Amino acid sequence: MPEAKSTSVYQVESFATLQVQVQGRDGPLEEGKETIYQVRITNAGSGVATNVQASLTLSAGLEPTGFAQAPTAYRISGRDVVFAPIPRMQAGETKTITLGVRGVLSGQQSVRAQVVGDQLRAPVSREERTQVYREKN
């Protein structure tokens, strides 16, 4: 049987890559006190990202205060905050979400951000941990 060879050329025009950062404003948080978390979503790719949707989940010792600033509408359900999709994010563009949180239970607590989009095969997740403590009288 004769040998057959084939050559293929792939040209990648552009791609979208999403990066997520979660950062709390304060270090240890006193039980009953409030703080702010910022979530930054960046399209680090060379193409447009579409239908970028973020959700935040708070551990049992944290609760949302009801304060949030975001580039899209959002819905708070218990300890989950779900944001409407961002229709388009250009290459290099960053969107910021700010969420008010109250410490309600002492211990190691966390805010977990998850982002999905049309160009992602799997969600991108990041978590920020905060120690909540009770002031001794």
DOVEXBA-231554 format. One record per residue: z, y, x of N, C-alpha, C, O in turn; residue in one letter; residue number from 1. Coordinates in steps of 0.2 Angstrom, whole numbers, plus 2048, in hexadecimal, padded with zeros to 3 digits. Atoms other than C-alpha are relative to their C-alpha. Last residue first. Example, Ala and Ser with C-alpha at 12.3 -4.5 7.8 and 13.67 -1.06 7.14 Angstrom:
<nc3 7FF | nc2 7FA | nc1 7FC | cac3 824 | cac2 7FB | cac1 844 | cc3 803 | cc2 805 | cc1 7FC | oc3 804 | oc2 80B | oc1 7FF | res s | n 2>
<nc3 800 | nc2 7FA | nc1 804 | cac3 827 | cac2 7EA | cac1 83E | cc3 800 | cc2 806 | cc1 804 | oc3 803 | oc2 805 | oc1 809 | res a | n 1>
This chain:
<nc3 7FB | nc2 7FA | nc1 802 | cac3 97D | cac2 8CE | cac1 7B2 | cc3 806 | cc2 7FF | cc1 803 | oc3 80B | oc2 803 | oc1 802 | res n | n 137>
<nc3 7FA | nc2 802 | nc1 801 | cac3 96F | cac2 8C3 | cac1 7BA | cc3 805 | cc2 806 | cc1 7FF | oc3 804 | oc2 80B | oc1 802 | res k | n 136>
<nc3 7FB | nc2 7FC | nc1 7FD | cac3 95E | cac2 8C9 | cac1 7B7 | cc3 807 | cc2 7FD | cc1 7FF | oc3 808 | oc2 7FC | oc1 7F9 | res e | n 135>
<nc3 7FB | nc2 7FD | nc1 805 | cac3 953 | cac2 8BA | cac1 7B1 | cc3 805 | cc2 804 | cc1 805 | oc3 808 | oc2 802 | oc1 809 | res r | n 134>
<nc3 7F8 | nc2 802 | nc1 7FF | cac3 944 | cac2 8B6 | cac1 7BC | cc3 804 | cc2 804 | cc1 7FB | oc3 802 | oc2 809 | oc1 7F8 | res y | n 133>
<nc3 7FC | nc2 7FD | nc1 805 | cac3 931 | cac2 8B4 | cac1 7B9 | cc3 807 | cc2 7FF | cc1 801 | oc3 809 | oc2 7F9 | oc1 802 | res v | n 132>
<nc3 7F9 | nc2 802 | nc1 801 | cac3 927 | cac2 8AF | cac1 7C9 | cc3 804 | cc2 804 | cc1 7FB | oc3 804 | oc2 80A | oc1 7FC | res q | n 131>
<nc3 7FB | nc2 7FB | nc1 800 | cac3 915 | cac2 8B2 | cac1 7C7 | cc3 807 | cc2 7FD | cc1 7FF | oc3 807 | oc2 7F9 | oc1 7FB | res t | n 130>
<nc3 7F9 | nc2 802 | nc1 802 | cac3 906 | cac2 8A7 | cac1 7CA | cc3 805 | cc2 806 | cc1 801 | oc3 804 | oc2 80A | oc1 806 | res r | n 129>
<nc3 7FB | nc2 7FC | nc1 7FC | cac3 8F4 | cac2 8AD | cac1 7CA | cc3 807 | cc2 7FE | cc1 7FD | oc3 808 | oc2 7FD | oc1 7F7 | res e | n 128>
<nc3 7FA | nc2 800 | nc1 803 | cac3 8E6 | cac2 8A0 | cac1 7C5 | cc3 805 | cc2 804 | cc1 804 | oc3 804 | oc2 804 | oc1 80A | res e | n 127>
<nc3 7FB | nc2 7FE | nc1 7FB | cac3 8D4 | cac2 89F | cac1 7C7 | cc3 806 | cc2 801 | cc1 7FD | oc3 807 | oc2 802 | oc1 7F7 | res r | n 126>
<nc3 7F9 | nc2 7FF | nc1 802 | cac3 8C6 | cac2 896 | cac1 7BE | cc3 804 | cc2 803 | cc1 806 | oc3 803 | oc2 801 | oc1 80B | res s | n 125>
<nc3 7FD | nc2 7FD | nc1 7FA | cac3 8B3 | cac2 896 | cac1 7BE | cc3 807 | cc2 801 | cc1 7FE | oc3 808 | oc2 805 | oc1 7FA | res v | n 124>
<nc3 7FC | nc2 7FA | nc1 801 | cac3 8AC | cac2 88B | cac1 7B0 | cc3 803 | cc2 802 | cc1 807 | oc3 804 | oc2 7FD | oc1 80B | res p | n 123>
<nc3 7F9 | nc2 801 | nc1 801 | cac3 89F | cac2 87E | cac1 7B5 | cc3 803 | cc2 806 | cc1 7FF | oc3 801 | oc2 80B | oc1 803 | res a | n 122>
<nc3 7FF | nc2 807 | nc1 802 | cac3 88C | cac2 87D | cac1 7B6 | cc3 807 | cc2 7FF | cc1 7FD | oc3 808 | oc2 7FA | oc1 7F9 | res r | n 121>
<nc3 7FB | nc2 804 | nc1 7FD | cac3 88B | cac2 890 | cac1 7B6 | cc3 800 | cc2 7F9 | cc1 7FD | oc3 7FF | oc2 7F8 | oc1 7F7 | res l | n 120>
<nc3 803 | nc2 803 | nc1 7F9 | cac3 87B | cac2 89A | cac1 7B2 | cc3 805 | cc2 7FC | cc1 803 | oc3 803 | oc2 7F9 | oc1 809 | res q | n 119>
<nc3 806 | nc2 804 | nc1 801 | cac3 87F | cac2 89D | cac1 79F | cc3 7FD | cc2 7FD | cc1 807 | oc3 7FB | oc2 7F7 | oc1 807 | res d | n 118>
<nc3 806 | nc2 7FC | nc1 801 | cac3 890 | cac2 8A3 | cac1 7A2 | cc3 7FA | cc2 7FB | cc1 800 | oc3 7FB | oc2 7F5 | oc1 802 | res g | n 117>
<nc3 806 | nc2 804 | nc1 801 | cac3 8A2 | cac2 89D | cac1 7A3 | cc3 7FA | cc2 804 | cc1 7FF | oc3 7FB | oc2 80A | oc1 7FE | res v | n 116>
<nc3 806 | nc2 7FC | nc1 801 | cac3 8B2 | cac2 8A5 | cac1 7AA | cc3 7FA | cc2 7FB | cc1 7FF | oc3 7FA | oc2 7F6 | oc1 803 | res v | n 115>
<nc3 806 | nc2 805 | nc1 7FF | cac3 8C4 | cac2 89E | cac1 7AA | cc3 7FA | cc2 804 | cc1 7FD | oc3 7FA | oc2 808 | oc1 7F8 | res q | n 114>
<nc3 806 | nc2 7FE | nc1 802 | cac3 8D3 | cac2 8A8 | cac1 7AE | cc3 7FB | cc2 7FB | cc1 801 | oc3 7FA | oc2 7F8 | oc1 806 | res a | n 113>
<nc3 806 | nc2 804 | nc1 7FE | cac3 8E4 | cac2 8A0 | cac1 7B0 | cc3 7FA | cc2 804 | cc1 7FC | oc3 7FA | oc2 804 | oc1 7F6 | res r | n 112>
<nc3 806 | nc2 7FE | nc1 804 | cac3 8F4 | cac2 8AB | cac1 7AF | cc3 7FA | cc2 7FD | cc1 803 | oc3 7F8 | oc2 7FD | oc1 809 | res v | n 111>
<nc3 807 | nc2 7FF | nc1 7FE | cac3 903 | cac2 8A2 | cac1 7B6 | cc3 7FC | cc2 803 | cc1 7FB | oc3 7FD | oc2 802 | oc1 7F5 | res s | n 110>
<nc3 805 | nc2 7FF | nc1 806 | cac3 916 | cac2 8A0 | cac1 7B5 | cc3 7F9 | cc2 801 | cc1 803 | oc3 7F8 | oc2 803 | oc1 809 | res q | n 109>
<nc3 807 | nc2 7FF | nc1 7FD | cac3 923 | cac2 899 | cac1 7C2 | cc3 7FB | cc2 800 | cc1 7FA | oc3 7FB | oc2 7FC | oc1 7F6 | res q | n 108>
<nc3 803 | nc2 805 | nc1 7FD | cac3 934 | cac2 89B | cac1 7B9 | cc3 7F9 | cc2 802 | cc1 803 | oc3 7F7 | oc2 808 | oc1 802 | res g | n 107>
<nc3 7FF | nc2 801 | nc1 7F9 | cac3 93E | cac2 8A5 | cac1 7AD | cc3 7FC | cc2 7FA | cc1 803 | oc3 7FB | oc2 7F5 | oc1 800 | res s | n 106>
<nc3 7FC | nc2 806 | nc1 7FE | cac3 937 | cac2 8A7 | cac1 79B | cc3 800 | cc2 7FF | cc1 808 | oc3 7FB | oc2 800 | oc1 80B | res l | n 105>
<nc3 7FC | nc2 802 | nc1 805 | cac3 930 | cac2 8B6 | cac1 792 | cc3 804 | cc2 7FA | cc1 802 | oc3 809 | oc2 7F8 | oc1 7FE | res v | n 104>
<nc3 7FC | nc2 806 | nc1 7FE | cac3 927 | cac2 8C0 | cac1 79F | cc3 805 | cc2 7FE | cc1 7FB | oc3 809 | oc2 802 | oc1 7F9 | res g | n 103>
<nc3 7F8 | nc2 7FF | nc1 800 | cac3 91C | cac2 8CD | cac1 796 | cc3 802 | cc2 7F9 | cc1 802 | oc3 800 | oc2 7F4 | oc1 800 | res r | n 102>
<nc3 7FC | nc2 806 | nc1 801 | cac3 909 | cac2 8CF | cac1 799 | cc3 807 | cc2 801 | cc1 800 | oc3 80A | oc2 805 | oc1 804 | res v | n 101>
<nc3 7F8 | nc2 7FF | nc1 800 | cac3 8FD | cac2 8DD | cac1 797 | cc3 803 | cc2 7FA | cc1 7FF | oc3 801 | oc2 7F6 | oc1 7FA | res g | n 100>
<nc3 7FC | nc2 803 | nc1 805 | cac3 8EB | cac2 8D9 | cac1 79B | cc3 807 | cc2 801 | cc1 801 | oc3 809 | oc2 800 | oc1 807 | res l | n 99>
<nc3 7F9 | nc2 7FE | nc1 7FF | cac3 8DD | cac2 8E2 | cac1 7A5 | cc3 804 | cc2 7FD | cc1 7FA | oc3 802 | oc2 7FF | oc1 7F4 | res t | n 98>
<nc3 7FB | nc2 801 | nc1 806 | cac3 8CC | cac2 8DB | cac1 7A6 | cc3 807 | cc2 801 | cc1 802 | oc3 809 | oc2 7FF | oc1 807 | res i | n 97>
<nc3 7F8 | nc2 801 | nc1 7FF | cac3 8C0 | cac2 8E1 | cac1 7B3 | cc3 803 | cc2 800 | cc1 7F9 | oc3 801 | oc2 803 | oc1 7F4 | res t | n 96>
<nc3 7FC | nc2 7FE | nc1 806 | cac3 8AD | cac2 8DF | cac1 7B4 | cc3 807 | cc2 7FF | cc1 801 | oc3 809 | oc2 7FA | oc1 804 | res k | n 95>
<nc3 7F9 | nc2 802 | nc1 801 | cac3 8A4 | cac2 8DF | cac1 7C5 | cc3 802 | cc2 802 | cc1 7F9 | oc3 802 | oc2 808 | oc1 7F8 | res t | n 94>
<nc3 7FC | nc2 7FC | nc1 805 | cac3 891 | cac2 8E1 | cac1 7C8 | cc3 807 | cc2 7FC | cc1 7FF | oc3 807 | oc2 7F6 | oc1 7FF | res e | n 93>
<nc3 7FC | nc2 7FC | nc1 7FD | cac3 889 | cac2 8DA | cac1 7D8 | cc3 805 | cc2 804 | cc1 7FC | oc3 80A | oc2 807 | oc1 7FE | res g | n 92>
<nc3 7FE | nc2 803 | nc1 7F9 | cac3 87A | cac2 8D2 | cac1 7D0 | cc3 805 | cc2 806 | cc1 803 | oc3 803 | oc2 80C | oc1 803 | res a | n 91>
<nc3 804 | nc2 7FF | nc1 7FA | cac3 87A | cac2 8D9 | cac1 7BE | cc3 802 | cc2 7FD | cc1 806 | oc3 809 | oc2 7FD | oc1 807 | res q | n 90>
<nc3 7FD | nc2 7FD | nc1 7FA | cac3 885 | cac2 8D3 | cac1 7B0 | cc3 7FB | cc2 7FF | cc1 806 | oc3 7F9 | oc2 7FA | oc1 808 | res m | n 89>
<nc3 804 | nc2 800 | nc1 7FA | cac3 87D | cac2 8D0 | cac1 79F | cc3 805 | cc2 803 | cc1 806 | oc3 808 | oc2 808 | oc1 804 | res r | n 88>
<nc3 807 | nc2 802 | nc1 800 | cac3 883 | cac2 8CB | cac1 78E | cc3 7FD | cc2 800 | cc1 806 | oc3 7F9 | oc2 7FB | oc1 807 | res p | n 87>
<nc3 804 | nc2 7FA | nc1 7FE | cac3 896 | cac2 8CC | cac1 791 | cc3 7F9 | cc2 7FE | cc1 801 | oc3 7F7 | oc2 7F9 | oc1 804 | res i | n 86>
<nc3 804 | nc2 801 | nc1 7FA | cac3 89D | cac2 8BE | cac1 786 | cc3 7FD | cc2 807 | cc1 802 | oc3 7FC | oc2 80C | oc1 7FE | res p | n 85>
<nc3 807 | nc2 801 | nc1 802 | cac3 8AB | cac2 8C2 | cac1 77A | cc3 7FC | cc2 800 | cc1 806 | oc3 7FE | oc2 803 | oc1 80B | res a | n 84>
<nc3 804 | nc2 7FA | nc1 800 | cac3 8BD | cac2 8C1 | cac1 782 | cc3 7F9 | cc2 7FE | cc1 7FE | oc3 7F6 | oc2 7F8 | oc1 7FF | res f | n 83>
<nc3 808 | nc2 802 | nc1 800 | cac3 8C9 | cac2 8B3 | cac1 77E | cc3 7FC | cc2 806 | cc1 7FF | oc3 7FD | oc2 80A | oc1 7FB | res v | n 82>
<nc3 804 | nc2 7FA | nc1 802 | cac3 8DC | cac2 8B6 | cac1 781 | cc3 7F9 | cc2 7FE | cc1 802 | oc3 7F7 | oc2 7FC | oc1 807 | res v | n 81>
<nc3 807 | nc2 800 | nc1 7FE | cac3 8E7 | cac2 8A7 | cac1 780 | cc3 7FD | cc2 806 | cc1 7FE | oc3 7FE | oc2 809 | oc1 7F9 | res d | n 80>
<nc3 801 | nc2 7FF | nc1 7F8 | cac3 8FA | cac2 8A7 | cac1 780 | cc3 7F9 | cc2 800 | cc1 802 | oc3 7F8 | oc2 801 | oc1 808 | res r | n 79>
<nc3 7FB | nc2 803 | nc1 7FD | cac3 8FB | cac2 8A8 | cac1 76C | cc3 800 | cc2 802 | cc1 808 | oc3 800 | oc2 808 | oc1 809 | res g | n 78>
<nc3 7FD | nc2 805 | nc1 804 | cac3 8EA | cac2 8AD | cac1 767 | cc3 805 | cc2 7FC | cc1 803 | oc3 804 | oc2 7F8 | oc1 808 | res s | n 77>
<nc3 7FA | nc2 803 | nc1 7FE | cac3 8E4 | cac2 8BD | cac1 76D | cc3 802 | cc2 7FB | cc1 7FB | oc3 803 | oc2 7FD | oc1 7F5 | res i | n 76>
<nc3 7FB | nc2 802 | nc1 805 | cac3 8D2 | cac2 8C2 | cac1 76A | cc3 806 | cc2 7FC | cc1 803 | oc3 805 | oc2 7F8 | oc1 808 | res r | n 75>
<nc3 7FC | nc2 805 | nc1 7FF | cac3 8C7 | cac2 8CD | cac1 774 | cc3 804 | cc2 7FE | cc1 7FA | oc3 805 | oc2 802 | oc1 7F6 | res y | n 74>
<nc3 7FB | nc2 802 | nc1 805 | cac3 8B8 | cac2 8D9 | cac1 773 | cc3 804 | cc2 7FA | cc1 802 | oc3 802 | oc2 7F6 | oc1 806 | res a | n 73>
<nc3 802 | nc2 803 | nc1 807 | cac3 8AE | cac2 8DD | cac1 782 | cc3 806 | cc2 7FF | cc1 7FC | oc3 80C | oc2 800 | oc1 7FE | res t | n 72>
<nc3 806 | nc2 7FE | nc1 801 | cac3 8B0 | cac2 8E7 | cac1 793 | cc3 7FD | cc2 7FD | cc1 7F9 | oc3 7F7 | oc2 7FF | oc1 7F7 | res p | n 71>
<nc3 806 | nc2 805 | nc1 7FE | cac3 8C2 | cac2 8E4 | cac1 793 | cc3 7F9 | cc2 803 | cc1 7FE | oc3 7F9 | oc2 808 | oc1 7FA | res a | n 70>
<nc3 806 | nc2 7FC | nc1 7FF | cac3 8D3 | cac2 8EE | cac1 791 | cc3 7FA | cc2 7FB | cc1 803 | oc3 7FC | oc2 7F7 | oc1 808 | res q | n 69>
<nc3 806 | nc2 803 | nc1 7FC | cac3 8E1 | cac2 8E4 | cac1 78A | cc3 7FB | cc2 805 | cc1 801 | oc3 7FA | oc2 809 | oc1 7FC | res a | n 68>
<nc3 804 | nc2 7FB | nc1 7FC | cac3 8F2 | cac2 8E8 | cac1 783 | cc3 7FB | cc2 7FD | cc1 804 | oc3 7FD | oc2 7F8 | oc1 808 | res f | n 67>
<nc3 805 | nc2 7FD | nc1 805 | cac3 8F9 | cac2 8DC | cac1 776 | cc3 7FC | cc2 805 | cc1 803 | oc3 7F7 | oc2 808 | oc1 800 | res g | n 66>
<nc3 7FD | nc2 7FA | nc1 804 | cac3 908 | cac2 8D8 | cac1 780 | cc3 7FC | cc2 803 | cc1 7FB | oc3 7FF | oc2 806 | oc1 7F7 | res t | n 65>
<nc3 803 | nc2 7F9 | nc1 800 | cac3 902 | cac2 8C7 | cac1 785 | cc3 803 | cc2 805 | cc1 7FC | oc3 806 | oc2 804 | oc1 7F7 | res p | n 64>
<nc3 803 | nc2 7FF | nc1 806 | cac3 90F | cac2 8B9 | cac1 788 | cc3 7FC | cc2 807 | cc1 800 | oc3 7FE | oc2 80C | oc1 804 | res e | n 63>
<nc3 803 | nc2 7FA | nc1 800 | cac3 916 | cac2 8B1 | cac1 798 | cc3 7FD | cc2 801 | cc1 7F9 | oc3 7FA | oc2 7FC | oc1 7F6 | res l | n 62>
<nc3 7FB | nc2 7FB | nc1 7FF | cac3 922 | cac2 8A3 | cac1 79A | cc3 7FD | cc2 807 | cc1 800 | oc3 801 | oc2 80C | oc1 802 | res g | n 61>
<nc3 7FB | nc2 7FF | nc1 805 | cac3 917 | cac2 896 | cac1 792 | cc3 805 | cc2 805 | cc1 801 | oc3 808 | oc2 808 | oc1 7FC | res a | n 60>
<nc3 7FC | nc2 806 | nc1 801 | cac3 908 | cac2 898 | cac1 79D | cc3 806 | cc2 802 | cc1 7FB | oc3 806 | oc2 808 | oc1 7F9 | res s | n 59>
<nc3 7FA | nc2 7FF | nc1 7FD | cac3 8FB | cac2 8A5 | cac1 799 | cc3 805 | cc2 7FA | cc1 800 | oc3 804 | oc2 7F7 | oc1 7FB | res l | n 58>
<nc3 7FB | nc2 804 | nc1 803 | cac3 8E9 | cac2 8A1 | cac1 796 | cc3 806 | cc2 801 | cc1 804 | oc3 807 | oc2 801 | oc1 80A | res t | n 57>
<nc3 7FA | nc2 800 | nc1 7FC | cac3 8DB | cac2 8AD | cac1 799 | cc3 805 | cc2 7FC | cc1 7FC | oc3 806 | oc2 7FC | oc1 7F6 | res l | n 56>
<nc3 7FA | nc2 802 | nc1 804 | cac3 8C9 | cac2 8AB | cac1 793 | cc3 806 | cc2 800 | cc1 805 | oc3 805 | oc2 7FE | oc1 80A | res s | n 55>
<nc3 7FA | nc2 801 | nc1 7FD | cac3 8B9 | cac2 8B3 | cac1 79A | cc3 805 | cc2 7FE | cc1 7FB | oc3 805 | oc2 800 | oc1 7F5 | res a | n 54>
<nc3 7FA | nc2 800 | nc1 804 | cac3 8A7 | cac2 8B2 | cac1 794 | cc3 807 | cc2 7FE | cc1 804 | oc3 807 | oc2 7F9 | oc1 807 | res q | n 53>
<nc3 7FA | nc2 801 | nc1 7FC | cac3 898 | cac2 8B7 | cac1 79E | cc3 806 | cc2 800 | cc1 7FB | oc3 807 | oc2 806 | oc1 7F9 | res v | n 52>
<nc3 7FB | nc2 803 | nc1 804 | cac3 889 | cac2 8B5 | cac1 792 | cc3 806 | cc2 7FE | cc1 804 | oc3 808 | oc2 7F8 | oc1 803 | res n | n 51>
<nc3 800 | nc2 7FF | nc1 808 | cac3 87C | cac2 8B9 | cac1 79F | cc3 805 | cc2 7FC | cc1 7FD | oc3 807 | oc2 7F7 | oc1 7FF | res t | n 50>
<nc3 7FC | nc2 805 | nc1 804 | cac3 87D | cac2 8BB | cac1 7B2 | cc3 800 | cc2 802 | cc1 7F9 | oc3 801 | oc2 807 | oc1 7F7 | res a | n 49>
<nc3 7FC | nc2 7FE | nc1 806 | cac3 86E | cac2 8C5 | cac1 7BA | cc3 804 | cc2 7FA | cc1 7FD | oc3 802 | oc2 7F4 | oc1 7FD | res v | n 48>
<nc3 803 | nc2 800 | nc1 807 | cac3 868 | cac2 8C0 | cac1 7CB | cc3 805 | cc2 802 | cc1 7FB | oc3 80B | oc2 802 | oc1 7FC | res g | n 47>
<nc3 806 | nc2 7FB | nc1 7FF | cac3 86D | cac2 8C2 | cac1 7DE | cc3 7FC | cc2 801 | cc1 7F9 | oc3 7F7 | oc2 805 | oc1 7F9 | res s | n 46>
<nc3 807 | nc2 803 | nc1 7FF | cac3 87E | cac2 8BA | cac1 7DC | cc3 7FB | cc2 805 | cc1 801 | oc3 7FC | oc2 80B | oc1 801 | res g | n 45>
<nc3 801 | nc2 800 | nc1 7F9 | cac3 890 | cac2 8C1 | cac1 7DE | cc3 7F9 | cc2 7FD | cc1 802 | oc3 7F7 | oc2 7FD | oc1 808 | res a | n 44>
<nc3 806 | nc2 804 | nc1 7FF | cac3 891 | cac2 8C5 | cac1 7CC | cc3 7FE | cc2 801 | cc1 807 | oc3 7FB | oc2 806 | oc1 809 | res n | n 43>
<nc3 806 | nc2 7FD | nc1 7FC | cac3 8A3 | cac2 8CB | cac1 7CC | cc3 7FA | cc2 7FB | cc1 800 | oc3 7FB | oc2 7F5 | oc1 801 | res t | n 42>
<nc3 806 | nc2 805 | nc1 800 | cac3 8B1 | cac2 8C7 | cac1 7BF | cc3 7FA | cc2 804 | cc1 804 | oc3 7F8 | oc2 809 | oc1 802 | res i | n 41>
<nc3 807 | nc2 7FD | nc1 7FE | cac3 8C1 | cac2 8D1 | cac1 7C3 | cc3 7FB | cc2 7FA | cc1 800 | oc3 7FC | oc2 7F5 | oc1 803 | res r | n 40>
<nc3 805 | nc2 805 | nc1 7FF | cac3 8D1 | cac2 8CC | cac1 7B9 | cc3 7F9 | cc2 803 | cc1 802 | oc3 7F7 | oc2 807 | oc1 7FE | res v | n 39>
<nc3 807 | nc2 7FE | nc1 800 | cac3 8DF | cac2 8D8 | cac1 7B9 | cc3 7FC | cc2 7FA | cc1 802 | oc3 7FE | oc2 7F6 | oc1 807 | res q | n 38>
<nc3 804 | nc2 804 | nc1 7FC | cac3 8F1 | cac2 8D4 | cac1 7B4 | cc3 7F9 | cc2 802 | cc1 800 | oc3 7F7 | oc2 805 | oc1 7FA | res y | n 37>
<nc3 807 | nc2 7FF | nc1 802 | cac3 8FE | cac2 8E1 | cac1 7AE | cc3 7FC | cc2 7FB | cc1 805 | oc3 7FE | oc2 7FA | oc1 80B | res i | n 36>
<nc3 805 | nc2 7FF | nc1 7FA | cac3 910 | cac2 8DF | cac1 7AD | cc3 7F9 | cc2 800 | cc1 7FE | oc3 7F8 | oc2 7FF | oc1 7F8 | res t | n 35>
<nc3 807 | nc2 801 | nc1 800 | cac3 91E | cac2 8DF | cac1 7A0 | cc3 7FD | cc2 802 | cc1 806 | oc3 7FF | oc2 805 | oc1 80B | res e | n 34>
<nc3 803 | nc2 7FA | nc1 7FE | cac3 931 | cac2 8DC | cac1 7A0 | cc3 7F8 | cc2 7FE | cc1 800 | oc3 7F6 | oc2 7F8 | oc1 7FF | res k | n 33>
<nc3 800 | nc2 7FB | nc1 804 | cac3 93A | cac2 8CF | cac1 796 | cc3 7FC | cc2 806 | cc1 802 | oc3 7FB | oc2 80B | oc1 7FD | res g | n 32>
<nc3 801 | nc2 802 | nc1 807 | cac3 93E | cac2 8C4 | cac1 7A4 | cc3 801 | cc2 805 | cc1 7FB | oc3 806 | oc2 809 | oc1 7FC | res e | n 31>
<nc3 7F9 | nc2 801 | nc1 803 | cac3 93D | cac2 8CD | cac1 7B5 | cc3 7FE | cc2 7FE | cc1 7F8 | oc3 7FA | oc2 801 | oc1 7F5 | res e | n 30>
<nc3 800 | nc2 7FC | nc1 807 | cac3 92C | cac2 8CB | cac1 7BD | cc3 807 | cc2 7FE | cc1 7FD | oc3 808 | oc2 7F8 | oc1 7FC | res l | n 29>
<nc3 7FC | nc2 803 | nc1 805 | cac3 92A | cac2 8C6 | cac1 7D0 | cc3 801 | cc2 804 | cc1 7FA | oc3 802 | oc2 80A | oc1 7FA | res p | n 28>
<nc3 7FD | nc2 806 | nc1 7FD | cac3 91C | cac2 8CF | cac1 7D8 | cc3 804 | cc2 7FC | cc1 7FB | oc3 802 | oc2 7FB | oc1 7F5 | res g | n 27>
<nc3 7FA | nc2 801 | nc1 7FE | cac3 913 | cac2 8DC | cac1 7CD | cc3 802 | cc2 7F9 | cc1 803 | oc3 7FE | oc2 7F4 | oc1 802 | res d | n 26>
<nc3 7FE | nc2 7FA | nc1 7FD | cac3 901 | cac2 8E1 | cac1 7CA | cc3 807 | cc2 800 | cc1 803 | oc3 808 | oc2 803 | oc1 808 | res r | n 25>
<nc3 7FB | nc2 7FD | nc1 804 | cac3 8FB | cac2 8CF | cac1 7C7 | cc3 802 | cc2 807 | cc1 803 | oc3 802 | oc2 807 | oc1 80A | res g | n 24>
<nc3 7FB | nc2 7FC | nc1 7FC | cac3 8EA | cac2 8CB | cac1 7CE | cc3 805 | cc2 803 | cc1 7FB | oc3 804 | oc2 807 | oc1 7F7 | res q | n 23>
<nc3 7FA | nc2 7FE | nc1 804 | cac3 8DD | cac2 8BF | cac1 7C8 | cc3 805 | cc2 803 | cc1 804 | oc3 807 | oc2 800 | oc1 809 | res v | n 22>
<nc3 7FA | nc2 7FE | nc1 7FC | cac3 8CC | cac2 8BE | cac1 7D1 | cc3 805 | cc2 802 | cc1 7FA | oc3 804 | oc2 805 | oc1 7F6 | res q | n 21>
<nc3 7FB | nc2 7FD | nc1 804 | cac3 8BC | cac2 8B6 | cac1 7CA | cc3 806 | cc2 801 | cc1 804 | oc3 808 | oc2 7FD | oc1 809 | res v | n 20>
<nc3 7FA | nc2 801 | nc1 7FD | cac3 8AB | cac2 8B3 | cac1 7D2 | cc3 806 | cc2 803 | cc1 7FC | oc3 804 | oc2 808 | oc1 7F9 | res q | n 19>
<nc3 7FA | nc2 7FC | nc1 803 | cac3 89B | cac2 8B0 | cac1 7C9 | cc3 806 | cc2 7FE | cc1 804 | oc3 808 | oc2 7F9 | oc1 806 | res l | n 18>
<nc3 7FA | nc2 803 | nc1 7FD | cac3 88B | cac2 8AB | cac1 7D2 | cc3 806 | cc2 804 | cc1 7FD | oc3 806 | oc2 80A | oc1 7FF | res t | n 17>
<nc3 7FA | nc2 7FC | nc1 802 | cac3 87A | cac2 8B0 | cac1 7CA | cc3 806 | cc2 7FB | cc1 802 | oc3 806 | oc2 7F5 | oc1 801 | res a | n 16>
<nc3 7FB | nc2 805 | nc1 803 | cac3 86A | cac2 8AA | cac1 7D2 | cc3 806 | cc2 804 | cc1 7FE | oc3 807 | oc2 80A | oc1 801 | res f | n 15>
<nc3 7F9 | nc2 7FD | nc1 800 | cac3 85A | cac2 8B2 | cac1 7D7 | cc3 805 | cc2 7FB | cc1 7FD | oc3 802 | oc2 7F6 | oc1 7FA | res s | n 14>
<nc3 801 | nc2 7F9 | nc1 801 | cac3 848 | cac2 8AE | cac1 7DB | cc3 806 | cc2 803 | cc1 800 | oc3 807 | oc2 808 | oc1 804 | res e | n 13>
<nc3 7FB | nc2 7FD | nc1 804 | cac3 84A | cac2 89D | cac1 7E2 | cc3 800 | cc2 807 | cc1 800 | oc3 800 | oc2 80B | oc1 805 | res v | n 12>
<nc3 7FF | nc2 7F9 | nc1 7FE | cac3 83A | cac2 896 | cac1 7E9 | cc3 805 | cc2 802 | cc1 7FB | oc3 805 | oc2 802 | oc1 7F5 | res q | n 11>
<nc3 7FB | nc2 7FD | nc1 805 | cac3 839 | cac2 883 | cac1 7EA | cc3 801 | cc2 807 | cc1 802 | oc3 802 | oc2 809 | oc1 808 | res y | n 10>
<nc3 7FD | nc2 7F9 | nc1 7FE | cac3 82A | cac2 87C | cac1 7F4 | cc3 804 | cc2 802 | cc1 7FA | oc3 802 | oc2 803 | oc1 7F4 | res v | n 9>
<nc3 7FE | nc2 7FC | nc1 805 | cac3 826 | cac2 869 | cac1 7F2 | cc3 803 | cc2 807 | cc1 803 | oc3 806 | oc2 807 | oc1 808 | res s | n 8>
<nc3 7FC | nc2 7FA | nc1 7FE | cac3 81D | cac2 85E | cac1 7FE | cc3 801 | cc2 804 | cc1 7FA | oc3 7FD | oc2 805 | oc1 7F6 | res t | n 7>
<nc3 801 | nc2 7FB | nc1 805 | cac3 816 | cac2 84C | cac1 7FA | cc3 805 | cc2 806 | cc1 803 | oc3 80A | oc2 804 | oc1 806 | res s | n 6>
<nc3 7FC | nc2 7FB | nc1 7FE | cac3 812 | cac2 83D | cac1 805 | cc3 7FF | cc2 806 | cc1 7FB | oc3 7FA | oc2 807 | oc1 7F9 | res k | n 5>
<nc3 802 | nc2 7FA | nc1 804 | cac3 80A | cac2 82D | cac1 800 | cc3 806 | cc2 805 | cc1 802 | oc3 80C | oc2 803 | oc1 802 | res a | n 4>
<nc3 7FB | nc2 7FB | nc1 801 | cac3 809 | cac2 81E | cac1 80B | cc3 7FE | cc2 806 | cc1 7FD | oc3 7F9 | oc2 809 | oc1 7FE | res e | n 3>
<nc3 801 | nc2 7FA | nc1 7FB | cac3 7FB | cac2 811 | cac1 808 | cc3 807 | cc2 805 | cc1 7FE | oc3 809 | oc2 805 | oc1 7F9 | res p | n 2>
<nc3 800 | nc2 7FA | nc1 804 | cac3 800 | cac2 800 | cac1 800 | cc3 800 | cc2 806 | cc1 805 | oc3 804 | oc2 806 | oc1 809 | res m | n 1>
